[in-house]
Amino acid sequence: MVLRNGRTILLLTAVLAALTPATAFAAGDPLQRYAQQELRWEHCEMGGLPSFECAKVKVPLDYGKPAGRMIEIAISRVKAASAKERHGVLLMNPGGPGSQGLTMPVEFEPMLPAEVRARFDLVGFDPRGVGRSSPIGCDLTEDERSIQHPYSAATFGKDVERARSVADKCWAKAGDVLPHITTRNTARDMDIVRAVLGERRISYFGYSYGTYLGAVYTQMFPQRSDRIVLDSALDPKLAWRDSFRGWSAAAELAFTRWTEWAAERDATYGLGASAAEVRKTYWELVERADRTPVPTDDGKGLDGAAIRSGYRAFVQVEAVTPWIVALKAAAAGGPAVPGVPPVVVDDNMTAVTWAVFCGDTRSWPRDPEQYRRDAIADRARYPLAGDFGANVQPCAFWKSAAVEPATVVNNEVDALIVQNQWDPQATLAMAQGMRRALHGSRMVTVAGGEGHGVVVAGPSCADGAFTRYLTTGRLPAKDVTCTNQ
């Protein structure tokens, strides 16, 4: 064909574009073969809903070699309640990293208003390496699967060896896969899921770490991002070591708030008539427990570090106060308190957690002495929990640095951020960092809101903005602060 002018070229381009599905990848893109795979939907045996379906999507292990080894991503869905009102798919992630998300459509469906259910297929998935998506493991002991440890000069050598052992075991068990278990690759998997489902764009709900995953998706695929909801958001600039260290500053703020709350109720709890007295009571308890552990009903006792490890509980003032009262009484010879089991996750989740945290960024020092110095400095600045977040971690001994640079999130994609004021894990300061990174977003802050999670925790004053955005695409005109009644 002889092309005579620019109009002919434009016409031909339009014709070729019409022949290529809008959901697929560009002509010649090696990922096109993945977009063309056919899904085999089958009834999911878990969940109990007759409409709950599962399938497997093939994706490349290494996106730098898309013709090479493939892995499978397990996905699930509950179709929109109304074919007429259907807007698209709402892909969901429950956080972690390393949490399974396959059952999320069934778990999340009862929380959603009918208007949202009418418009979206709810789509869950286990991220790569997790659950039913080509899972990995490290064969770690229970002690090695516990993520946070306090610093002390006496135990630091043990902490270093534990961190080294975790890294060595993970690389021995799954070293061929670990470099590819990253947030950026999971975002790429999400885009293949989008294409296979026949969608031009995807809407998304992410919780906790899932907010970071969603933000990375918007940065990598802004034109394919539709309605993005981020519940309890992390600051992309802090990924990942600074996120660990960021918990301690928020813990001090929550602790100060708690001392003021408890002082106002001294007649009930007897912890002190002023915030200073309550603070003194707590630290005397910690110091006494370091000398003589507080008796527990399992016989193990709680030392001061074990008591401090509950620092996240201070955001929920009414729940934490009876525990402090019981500890004080037990230390003085009263009834033993229930033992506090360590927060330990399963081997698969731990493996993926460190694969992502260590593989996403180059933010982790390689010198154990740097961790020692940071733990001492952070504990001095934030006595409650500074050493927990700064202590040595397996990333110090990870056998390869991040394959790609950390994602810089800085875009205009629409998004709704919902956030509790008193969140111990995705802190208010972190969520405000996410708000700064996503210039097209709006943020609803629940003043006085306690705990990790807003929409996922049940009814709140943020529900109206959440429902309106998902059903109409309209964000609030400006950032909003509301109060639960």
N, C-alpha and C positions, 0 to 999 in steps of 0.2 A: 504494500500500500504506500502511496506517495502522500505525505502529509504536507498540505499546501499552506497552512497558516496556523496561528496559535489556537484559533477556535477549534480546529480539527483535533489538535493535540488535547485540548481540554475535554472535548467530547469523548475521545478514546479513553482518556483517564477515567472519566465518569463511568463509562461502560465497564471497564475493567474493575473499578471499585464496586459496581453493582453486582458483579459476578463473584466477588469475594465476600463471604459473610462478615458482617461488622463485628461479630464476636470473635473471629479468628485472628491469627497473626498475619503480618504482612507477607506478601508473596516472597518466597525464598527464605523465610525465617525457619531455621531448623526446628523450632518449637511447634511449627504448624502440624507436624505429625501427631503431637500430643493432643492438640485441639480437636483432631478428627476421630479420636477414639470413642467408641460407643460404650455407654454405661450399662451394666446389668444390675438393675435395681432388684433387691430382694427384701423380704420382710425382716426387720431387725428383731432378733430374739429378745433383746433387752428393751425395756421401756414400757411394754404393755399396750401401746396404742396400735390399733390395726393399721393406721395410716403411716406408721413409722417405717421408713425404708432406708436401706444401706447399700452402698456400692463401693468399688475400689477405683481409684484414678491412678494411672501410671504417670510418673514424673521422672526426669533425669536426676540421678544422685548428684552429679556435678553439672551445673548449668554451663560451665565452661566447656564441657564435652557432652552436648545434648544427645549425640548418637551413641553414647556409651551406656554404662550400667544404669538400669532403671530400678526405682523403688516404688512402693504402692502407698497411696494416701487413702485412708478409710474416711468416707464421708457419709452423711446421713441427712435425711430431710423429713419434714412434715409439710405437706403442700399447703398453700394459702387456702383459707376457708372460702374464698370467693374468687372463682375464675374471672368474673366480670370486673371486680375491683382490684385484681392482682397488679402490683407494681413491679415486683421482681423478687430477688432472693435477699435474705438477710443472713449473711454468713456470721458465725459467732465463734468467739474464743474465750475460754474461762480463765486464762492467765497461766501462771507458773513462773518461768517456762517449764514445760514438762507435764502440764495437766492435760488429762484426756478430755476431749470436747465432743465425742461422738454422741453422747446421750443428751447434750445440751438442748436440742430442740424439744425433747420431752420434758426436761426439767424447767425450761424457760417458758414454755407455752402457757402454763397456768398463770404466770405473772403478767402476761401481756393483755392489754385491753382488746376487745373484739375488733376495733377499727384497725389495729396493727395486724392482728391475725388474719384479717380479711385480705390484706395487701401483700403479704410476704410468704414465700416459701421459707421456712426456718431451716437453715442448713448448718449442721455441725460437722466437725472433723477432728481427728486426732492429728496434730502436727507431725511432721516427719520425725521418725525416731521414737514416737510416743504410742503407747497402747497397741492399736491394731495397724499402725502405719510403719511397717518395717522397724519394729522396736529394737532399741539397743539397751545394753546393761553393762555394769562394771563389776558385779560380784562383790559388792562392798559389805563390810560388817555394819552392824547397827551404829556403832560409834562413828564410823566413816560417813554414814548417811545423815548425821546430824550436822547442820550447816553452820550454826553460830556457836562460838566458844569465847568465853571471857579471856582476857590476857592476864597472865601473871608471870613473873620471872621464873618461878619454879616449874611451870608447865609449858613454857613457850617451846622448849625443845620437842616435847610431845606433840604440840600443835603443828610444828613444822613437819615432823615425820608423818603425821596423819594426812596433812595436805599433800605431801609428796606421794604417799601411798595411794591416795585417791586418784591422782593424776596418772601414776604408773599403771594402776589396775585398769583405768578406763582406756588408756592407749593400748594396753596389751589385749584387751577384750574387743575393742571396737575402733581401733586406730584408723582403719580404712574408711570409716564413715564419719568420725568426729569432725573433721574439718568442714564438712558439708551440712552439719546441723547448726544452722544459724538463722537469725531472724530474717535476713534478706532472702535466703533460700525458701523459708516458709512463706514469705510474701509472694515469691515467684510461684510457689505451689498454688497459692490462693488464686493467682491470675490464670493458671491453667484450669483450675476448678471452674472459675468464671466462664472461660471459653468453652469447656466441655458441657457446661450447663446451658449454653446458648445465650448467655447474657452479655449485652454491650457493657454494662456497668454493674457493680455490686454494691449493695448496702452492707453495713458491717456493725456489729456490736462487740466491743472488746472490753474486758474487765481486767484491772490490775496490769500484769505484764501484757495482756491482750491489748491494752491501750497503746503500748509502744509498738507492738506488731501492726496495729491498724495505722498508726502514724507513719511507720516505715512504708506500708503499702501506699498511702497517699503520696508519699514522696517519690516512690518508684513508678507508680501508675496513676498520676493525678487525673488523667482523662477517663479512667475506668472506675473512679471512686464516686459513689453516689451519696447516700445518706449515712454518715459515719457517726456513731455514738460511742463515746469513750467514758467508761464508768470507773472512777478512782484512778486518775491518770498519773503516769510517771513522766518525769522531765527527760526528754531525749538527750539533752546535753550531759546528763549524769550517767549515762550507760557506760560501764556498769559499776565500777568500784565506787564511784562517788554516790551512787544510789545507796549502797550499803552504809557508807559513812553518813549519808544524809538523814538516816533514821534517828540518829542520836540527838540532833538538834531539836527535832520535833518531839522526841520523848521528853526532853527537859521542859518544853513549853506545856506539854500535857501534865507532867508531874507538878509543875507550879500551879496550874489550874486546879489540880486535884487537892493540893495542900490547902488552897483557899476554900474549896468546897467543903472539905472535911472539917476545917476550923469552924466554919459556920454551923456545923452540926456536932460540935464537941459534946453537947449534952447527950447525944445518941451514941456516939462512937468512942469518945474519950481518948482521942489521939492528940489533942492539943487545942487550946483556945485561940491560937493565931496560926497563920501559915508557917511562920518560923518555928513554932512549937511542933506542928505536925511534921515538918521536914526533919527536925531534930529527932522526933520519935522514930521515923523511918530509918534514918541513918544509924541510930543507936541499935535498932533491930538488926540491921545488916552487919554492923561491927560485932555484935554479940554472936550472931550466927556464924561468923567467920571463926570465932573462938570455940563455940559449942554449937553444932548444927541444931536447928529447930527440929524437934521430934516429929516424925511422920508415921502414919499408920502402916507403911510398908517397911519401916525400920531403917530406911536409908538416910533420913534426915535431909535438911536443906541448909546449905551454907549460904554465905552472903551473896556469892555469885549466882547461885540458883535462884535466890529471891530477886536479884536484879534482873535475871533473864526474863522475868514477867513484866518488863517495862512497857510492853505494848498495851497492857491491860489498863494503864492509867488514863487512856482516852475515855473509858467507860466508868465514870466516877462511882455510880451507884453499885456497879457489879464488883469493882475491885476493893472497895472499902471493907466489906465484911471479911474478905480474905486477909487483909492487913491486920485487922482486929484479931482474927483467929491466930495468925502467926505470932503476934505480940503475946497473946495469952499462952500459947504453947511454949514459947521461949521462957515464960515465967513459971512454968510447971503445970500449966493447964493441959487439956486434952490434946493429943497429937492431931496434926492436920493431915488431910489427904496428901499423899505423895504427888509430886508434879512430874509426870513423865516427860522426857525430852521430846522436842518436836522433831520427829524423824519421818522422812518420806520414803517411799519404796525405791528400790534400786533403779528401776527404769526412769522414774521422775528425776532422781538425783543425777543420773548419767546425762539426761537431756539438759537439766539445769546448768551443769558445769560446761557442757558442750556449747550452749548458747552464751552464757556469761563470759566464758574464756574465748570463744571464737568470734564473738560479735565485734570486740574492740581490742585495742592494744593499751588499755588503761591500767593494766595490772603490773605492778613492779615485779621484777624477777629476783630481787635481792630480799631474802627473808628479814634482814635487819631493817629494811625500810618499813616493813609491817610492824616490827617491834617499836620503832620510833613513833610511827603514826598511832599505834594503839596507846602508847604512853601519853602522847600529846592529846589525843581525842578524849581519853579518860579524864585527863586533867581539866579539859574544857567542858566536857559533858559527863559528869561523874556517873550518871545513872546507867548509860549504855554505850559510851563512846568507844570502849575497847571491843565490844562485840562486833561492831561494823568494820573496825579497822584491822582486826587480827588477820593473820596469814590465812590464805585460801589456796585451793588446788591450782588456781590460775597462775600462781607463781612458778609452777613446775610443769605447766602445759607444754607439750613437746613441739607445738608449732604456734606461731603468732597468728592473729586473725588473717584469713586469706584476703579479705577485702577491708578497706577502711570503714570505720563506723559511719552509719548513715547520718548525715546532717539534715535534720527535718526543718524545712523552712519553705512553706508554700501557702497558697491561698485557698486550698480545698475547704469546702464547708464541713464543719463538724460540730457536734454538740458534746461538751464536756460536762459531766455531772459529778459533784464532789462534796463529800462531807468535810466540814471544817476540822473535825478531830478524827483524822484517819491515821493510824500508826504506821502503815506500810506505804501507801501512796499518799504522802503527806500533802497538805494544802500547798506548801511551797513548791512541791514537785508538780502538782496539777497546774499551778500558775506558770511554771516553766513550759508545760505542754501548750498552754494557752498562747504564750508568746511565740512558740514555734509554728503554730497553725494560725496564720493571720486571718483566715476566713472563718474561724471558729467563734462560738459563743460559749460562755461557761455559766452554769448554774451552781452556786455554792449553797449548801444547806447549812445555815448558821446554827451552831450548836450541834450539828449532826455528828454522831459518834460511831466509830467502827469503820471497817474496811468494806465499802460497797454501798451504793445508793439504790439503784434500780434492782440489783440482785438481792438486796436485803428486805425488800417489801415496800409498802406504800410510803411515799415521801412527798414533800412539796415540789420536788423536781419532776413528778410524773406528768404534769400537764405539758411542760415544755418537751419532754421526751415523746409523748404521744403525738403532739402537734407536729413535731419535726418529722417523725417517721411517716405520718399519714399525709402530710402536705408538702414536706420539704422546706418549710419555713422555720428559720431560726429566730430566737428572740432578737429584737432590734439592738439590744446591748446585753452585756453581762448582767446576770441577775443574782441577787442574794435573797433567799427565802428562808422561812422558819417553819418547821413541822409543828402542827397544832397538837 
